[in-house]
Amino acid sequence: MQPSPARIAACLALALPVLVGIAWMAFAGAPAHYLAINGASLALAFAWIAFGRAPSSPALQRGVVLFLLAILFVPLATGPWQEAVGGGQVSRWLPAGPFMIHAGLLAFPTLAILAARDEGFAPPILFTALLAASLQPDAGTAFAITFAAVGVHDATRDWRIGLVAIVGFVAAIVAALKGELPPVPFVERVFHDALRIAWPAAIVLGLALITSLVLLLRFAPFARRERYAAGGALFGFTLAAVINHYPTPLIGYGAASILGFGLALGFAEPRLRDQTSSG
């Protein structure tokens, strides 16, 4: 069966920034395994989008929500903990052998979509995620929650979601002040390094992320409030990466954002995923 335009848009929203990011890392001399890990993560995400079967019943989807919320709290129980620049301890990673997976980038994109889909439970879901981000502390995830809430509020005008956005913005600022870490090349400060090494590359990287954001907001196979939640999450993660030392989603090195947004895109409802027009 020929892929629907909505599914093609979803795949492009993920593939374009990841492939541009891989090209940037190759140009800038990143270790070869950085390119391999991002490429393998993209392949896994595509396999899930193409062949995965996300649970469709509300009860099972709420089970997924509980599991993803638990993932956000795992770093607080297991570590590893790192010293923040201004003092204090930070833990926002899932231990995975020799790798560390950013919990927020992995779990929150899908949480954003499922929370937007579950109107009755969206506020407690987002507030619980915000609690985890505040305790870690992780301004990147807090900004993602904030702007996902802004997107859902724009689509639904639910005052409870507006409250999440207000509290989330304050929590994100506090987390940014408490949780800054030294930058890791090709993970954080991707735009800053690109401007320093070859400024046209920074423009291309930015355009790739902007295109991805537009595809998520306008053409991805989700209801409007879910598209806005996913787009808000991507914008929030990107904003944190631009203004502070946080992982740059999709274009930077790291499996978490690629797998996280890939997992989220696999949760499209079949009637929207296979539609012939984005509507």
C-alpha positions as CSV (number, residue, x, y, z in Angstrom):
1,M,0.0,0.0,0.0
2,Q,1.3,3.4,-0.9
3,P,2.2,5.5,2.2
4,S,-0.2,8.3,3.0
5,P,0.9,11.9,2.9
6,A,0.5,12.1,6.6
7,R,2.8,9.2,7.2
8,I,5.4,10.6,4.8
9,A,5.2,14.0,6.6
10,A,5.9,12.2,9.9
11,C,8.9,10.3,8.5
12,L,10.3,13.5,7.0
13,A,9.8,15.4,10.3
14,L,12.1,12.9,11.9
15,A,14.5,12.0,9.1
16,L,15.4,15.5,7.8
17,P,17.0,16.9,11.0
18,V,18.6,13.6,11.9
19,L,20.3,13.2,8.5
20,V,21.3,16.9,8.4
21,G,22.8,16.4,11.9
22,I,24.7,13.3,10.8
23,A,26.1,15.2,7.8
24,W,27.1,18.1,10.1
25,M,28.9,15.7,12.6
26,A,30.7,14.1,9.7
27,F,31.8,17.5,8.4
28,A,32.9,18.7,11.8
29,G,34.9,15.6,12.7
30,A,32.7,13.9,15.2
31,P,33.7,10.3,16.3
32,A,32.4,7.8,13.8
33,H,30.3,6.0,16.4
34,Y,28.3,9.2,16.9
35,L,27.2,8.9,13.3
36,A,26.5,5.2,13.6
37,I,24.4,5.5,16.8
38,N,22.3,8.3,15.3
39,G,21.8,6.4,12.1
40,A,20.9,3.2,13.9
41,S,18.4,5.1,16.1
42,L,16.8,6.5,13.0
43,A,16.5,3.1,11.5
44,L,14.9,1.7,14.7
45,A,12.5,4.7,14.8
46,F,11.4,4.1,11.2
47,A,10.9,0.4,11.9
48,W,8.6,1.3,14.8
49,I,6.6,3.8,12.7
50,A,6.3,1.4,9.8
51,F,5.6,-1.9,11.6
52,G,4.9,-1.1,15.2
53,R,1.4,-1.5,16.7
54,A,0.9,1.0,19.4
55,P,-1.9,0.2,21.9
56,S,-5.2,1.7,20.8
57,S,-7.5,1.4,23.8
58,P,-7.6,4.3,26.3
59,A,-6.8,1.9,29.2
60,L,-3.7,0.6,27.5
61,Q,-2.6,4.0,26.5
62,R,-2.9,5.2,30.1
63,G,-0.7,2.2,31.0
64,V,1.9,3.5,28.6
65,V,1.6,7.0,30.2
66,L,2.3,5.5,33.7
67,F,5.3,3.6,32.3
68,L,6.7,6.7,30.7
69,L,6.1,8.8,33.8
70,A,8.0,6.2,35.7
71,I,10.9,6.5,33.3
72,L,11.2,10.2,34.2
73,F,11.6,9.3,37.8
74,V,14.1,6.4,37.3
75,P,17.2,8.7,37.2
76,L,16.3,10.1,40.7
77,A,16.5,6.5,42.1
78,T,19.4,5.1,40.1
79,G,21.6,8.1,39.1
80,P,24.2,8.7,37.8
81,W,24.5,12.1,39.5
82,Q,26.7,14.9,38.2
83,E,27.8,18.1,39.8
84,A,26.1,21.2,38.3
85,V,28.2,24.2,37.3
86,G,26.8,26.3,40.2
87,G,26.8,23.4,42.7
88,G,24.2,20.9,43.5
89,Q,23.5,17.5,41.9
90,V,21.8,16.6,38.6
91,S,20.5,13.3,37.4
92,R,18.5,13.1,34.2
93,W,19.8,9.9,32.5
94,L,18.9,6.3,32.2
95,P,21.9,4.0,32.6
96,A,22.2,1.7,29.5
97,G,25.5,-0.1,29.7
98,P,28.2,2.2,28.3
99,F,25.6,4.8,27.3
100,M,23.5,7.3,29.2
101,I,20.0,7.9,27.7
102,H,18.3,11.2,28.4
103,A,15.1,10.3,30.2
104,G,13.1,13.4,29.1
105,L,14.0,13.3,25.5
106,L,13.1,9.6,25.4
107,A,9.8,9.6,27.3
108,F,8.2,13.1,27.0
109,P,7.4,13.3,23.2
110,T,5.1,10.3,23.5
111,L,3.8,11.6,26.9
112,A,2.9,14.9,25.2
113,I,0.8,13.3,22.5
114,L,-0.9,10.9,24.9
115,A,-1.6,13.6,27.4
116,A,-3.1,15.8,24.7
117,R,-5.3,12.9,23.6
118,D,-6.5,12.2,27.2
119,E,-8.3,15.5,27.9
120,G,-9.5,14.5,31.4
121,F,-6.1,13.4,32.6
122,A,-3.9,15.8,30.6
123,P,-3.2,18.2,33.5
124,P,-2.1,15.6,36.1
125,I,0.0,13.8,33.5
126,L,1.8,17.0,32.6
127,F,2.2,18.2,36.2
128,T,3.6,14.8,37.2
129,A,6.1,15.0,34.3
130,L,7.0,18.6,35.5
131,L,7.6,17.3,39.0
132,A,10.2,14.8,37.7
133,A,11.8,17.5,35.5
134,S,12.0,19.8,38.5
135,L,13.6,17.2,40.8
136,Q,16.2,16.1,38.3
137,P,16.5,19.2,37.6
138,D,16.1,19.3,33.8
139,A,15.2,22.7,32.2
140,G,15.1,21.1,28.7
141,T,12.2,18.7,29.7
142,A,10.6,21.5,31.7
143,F,10.6,23.8,28.7
144,A,9.3,21.0,26.5
145,I,6.4,20.4,29.0
146,T,5.7,24.2,29.1
147,F,5.4,24.6,25.3
148,A,3.6,21.3,24.8
149,A,1.0,22.8,27.3
150,V,1.0,26.0,25.4
151,G,0.2,24.1,22.2
152,V,-2.6,22.0,23.8
153,H,-4.1,25.1,25.4
154,D,-4.1,26.9,22.0
155,A,-6.1,24.0,20.6
156,T,-8.4,23.4,23.5
157,R,-8.6,26.6,25.6
158,D,-8.6,24.4,28.7
159,W,-7.7,26.7,31.6
160,R,-6.1,23.8,33.5
161,I,-3.6,23.3,30.6
162,G,-2.9,27.0,30.8
163,L,-2.0,26.7,34.4
164,V,0.4,23.9,33.5
165,A,2.1,26.3,31.0
166,I,2.4,29.0,33.6
167,V,3.8,26.8,36.3
168,G,6.0,25.0,33.8
169,F,7.7,28.2,32.7
170,V,8.6,29.2,36.2
171,A,9.8,25.6,36.9
172,A,11.9,25.7,33.7
173,I,13.7,28.9,34.7
174,V,14.4,27.5,38.2
175,A,15.7,24.3,36.7
176,A,17.9,26.2,34.3
177,L,19.5,28.1,37.2
178,K,20.1,25.0,39.2
179,G,21.0,22.4,36.6
180,E,23.6,23.7,34.2
181,L,26.3,21.2,33.2
182,P,29.5,21.6,31.2
183,P,28.7,21.2,27.5
184,V,29.6,18.0,25.6
185,P,30.7,18.6,21.9
186,F,28.1,17.6,19.3
187,V,25.5,17.0,22.1
188,E,25.1,20.5,23.5
189,R,25.8,23.9,21.9
190,V,25.4,22.5,18.4
191,F,24.3,25.8,16.9
192,H,27.0,27.7,18.7
193,D,29.8,25.4,17.5
194,A,28.4,25.4,13.9
195,L,28.4,29.2,13.9
196,R,32.0,29.2,15.0
197,I,33.2,26.5,12.6
198,A,31.1,27.2,9.5
199,W,28.2,29.6,9.9
200,P,26.2,28.4,6.8
201,A,26.0,25.0,8.5
202,A,24.2,26.6,11.5
203,I,21.6,28.0,9.1
204,V,21.1,24.6,7.5
205,L,20.8,22.9,10.9
206,G,18.3,25.6,12.0
207,L,16.2,25.2,8.8
208,A,16.1,21.4,9.2
209,L,14.7,21.8,12.7
210,I,12.2,24.5,11.6
211,T,11.0,22.3,8.8
212,S,10.6,19.4,11.2
213,L,8.6,21.7,13.5
214,V,6.3,22.8,10.7
215,L,5.7,19.2,9.6
216,L,4.8,18.2,13.1
217,L,2.5,21.2,13.6
218,R,0.7,21.0,10.3
219,F,0.9,17.6,8.6
220,A,1.7,14.9,11.1
221,P,-1.0,12.2,11.5
222,F,-2.5,13.4,14.7
223,A,-5.4,15.5,15.9
224,R,-4.7,19.2,16.1
225,R,-4.1,19.3,19.9
226,E,-1.7,16.3,19.6
227,R,0.3,17.9,16.7
228,Y,0.6,21.1,18.8
229,A,1.7,19.1,21.8
230,A,4.4,17.4,19.8
231,G,5.5,20.6,18.1
232,G,5.6,22.4,21.4
233,A,7.8,19.7,22.9
234,L,10.3,19.9,20.1
235,F,10.3,23.7,20.4
236,G,10.9,23.6,24.1
237,F,13.8,21.1,23.9
238,T,15.3,23.2,21.1
239,L,14.9,26.5,23.0
240,A,16.6,25.0,26.1
241,A,19.5,23.8,23.9
242,V,19.9,27.3,22.3
243,I,19.9,29.3,25.5
244,N,21.8,26.9,27.8
245,H,23.8,23.6,27.9
246,Y,21.2,21.1,27.0
247,P,21.1,18.3,24.4
248,T,20.1,19.6,21.0
249,P,17.2,17.4,19.8
250,L,17.5,15.4,16.5
251,I,20.5,17.2,15.0
252,G,22.8,16.6,17.9
253,Y,24.4,13.3,19.0
254,G,22.2,11.1,21.1
255,A,19.7,8.3,20.6
256,A,17.2,9.6,23.1
257,S,15.5,12.3,21.0
258,I,15.5,10.2,17.8
259,L,13.9,7.2,19.6
260,G,11.7,9.5,21.7
261,F,10.1,11.3,18.7
262,G,10.1,8.2,16.7
263,L,8.1,6.4,19.4
264,A,5.7,9.3,19.6
265,L,5.1,9.3,15.8
266,G,4.2,5.6,16.0
267,F,1.3,6.5,18.3
268,A,-0.7,8.0,15.4
269,E,-4.3,6.8,15.2
270,P,-4.7,4.5,12.2
271,R,-7.6,6.6,10.8
272,L,-5.3,9.6,10.7
273,R,-2.1,7.8,9.9
274,D,-3.5,6.3,6.7
275,Q,-5.5,9.3,5.6
276,T,-5.0,10.7,2.1
277,S,-5.1,14.4,3.1
278,S,-3.8,16.1,6.2
279,G,-7.0,18.2,6.6
